[in-house]
Amino acid sequence: MRGSAALLVCALALVAAAPTHADEAEQSVGLFMQSCVRFAGDTAGLRRWATETGLKPLPPGGQAAFLQNQPGIAYDATNAEGKFVMASGEAGSCFVVAEKADATQLTNDLEQALQQAGLAFTAGAETVDPADKNLRSREFRIRKAGHGWRIVLSTGRADSGAHPMLAIAPE
């Protein structure tokens, strides 16, 4: 019985330590706020921060996959909570992609983070992509440093294989 009890305790500890989709949502929003929102309009500052933080540029195949042949740099931001990519576009856009995250939690965490950062926002209704009914998005509009910014939160149905993404671009 001792061995079984010890195995059960170890198994429960592993289950308890496993990241959840809520953890991944929190990590996605945290990364998005620390990088994309903090450095909105400051591409050089964002890239300097990424390097100083220890984020590494993805290999060429990863760059192409995430940037879709647009100029920019995509960084591997994977951590113990999950797999994440942060990308900085040349024209000031930035986005964070997670392997998976709970869509409702992602929305709640983003709204809370924007409020905590003192950024007033307006949120649009969730829309379904007409080209792919599995994809959903919601737009948020903020003003930061006197400029208007558009944030798009994109998610997919759990079984769609779509990766949750938070993106910001100048209006």
TAFEN-V295130 format. One record per backbone hydrogen bond with DSSP energy under -1.0 kcal/mol. NH is the residue of the N-H (numbers start at 1). CO is the residue of the C=O. Records with the same first field share a line. If there is no record, write none. Layout:
# TAFEN-V295130
NH=CO  CO
This chain:
# TAFEN-V295130
5=1
6=2
7=3
8=4
9=5
10=6
11=7
12=8
13=9
14=10
15=11
16=12
17=13
18=14
24=20
25=21
26=22
27=23
28=24
29=25
30=26
31=27
32=28
33=29
34=30
35=31
37=32
38=33
39=35
40=37
42=39
46=42
47=43
48=44
49=45
50=46
51=47
52=48
53=49
55=50
58=74
63=59
64=60
65=61
66=62
67=63
68=64
70=67
73=88
75=86
76=56
77=84
79=82
82=79
85=97
86=75
87=95
88=73
89=93
90=71
92=89
94=168
95=87
96=166
97=85
98=164
99=83
102=21
106=102
107=103
108=104
109=105
110=106
111=107
112=108
113=109
114=110
115=111
116=112
117=113
118=115
119=114
122=141
124=139
127=137
129=135
135=132
136=155
137=127
138=153
140=151
141=122
142=149
144=147
147=144
149=142
150=169
151=140
152=167
153=138
154=165
155=136
157=134
160=157
165=154
166=96
167=152
168=94
169=150
171=148
